[in-house]
């Protein structure tokens, strides 16, 4: 990695030599992966040691599942799907089982996935009976006729594609129901009852140099009127482009949509030549200025895996072929 950046610096100094030098340079053959399980007011004092350990173990298990795919030469798309399928099945996170409740007491799920090598994408919103919304998003992408399906139509498509259908109650947990009841009884905002955005996401670069990003969520507690956040919106919650980066976001979705977060990060890299950390920090600062909270995970085309968030914490992890393997919760870890 260090040698590769030195080479890039040299290329910048001697642009005339760049073509032949680029041809001579072996393409980087490493993989990397970053994952998140939501950002928010995650503070040590709000969490018991037991809860903290459970979340760390869950993030590590998801990271390991994705890293295994990449280590064995699998694709970035498969790694992203493997991570998200696992987290959708874990009731601790606001995706799949354990999703937050709408104002009407339902679980409405949103998800999206994007393949950076083709910029093919698939997304679904407001689904209530599909066990793994990320698989449905991928099926939409692979079918190729449309990018974004919603509600009953998306569910009919899922059934036609043979995806696993479950009763709506499958997603409901007592803990999330109590959050809705508390919100209504005390007239609170979503974040006052959740303390965090528990959306899940993954971004990966595989050994072939391809990028992918995916995100899955139940949205925000007490959402009404068919509200859709940023998570299934391609360019806001999810974006992947082999020429720049792959991004998955979590946070107050309305602001992430207005800032076009995931696309903006990659566009800054592509058009302004910013590094992935610099671009992610700039866009999260922009979200903050609009009044939004949350964060992103991103991998660059060269495999740099980064986080950026303006909340006290974000469930996150990263692993690379260079031996990085870490999960974290609080800011400053
Ligand atoms: N971004 C999601 C939404 O607004 C919430 C989250 O990140 O948990 O639906």
Boltz pocket constraint, residues with backbone or C-beta under 6 A from the ligand:
constraints:
  - pocket:
      binder: B
      contacts: [[A, 38], [A, 39], [A, 94], [A, 196], [A, 197], [A, 198], [A, 199], [A, 217], [A, 218], [A, 219], [A, 220], [A, 228], [A, 229], [A, 230], [A, 231], [A, 249], [A, 250], [A, 251], [A, 252], [A, 253], [A, 254]]
      max_distance: 6.0
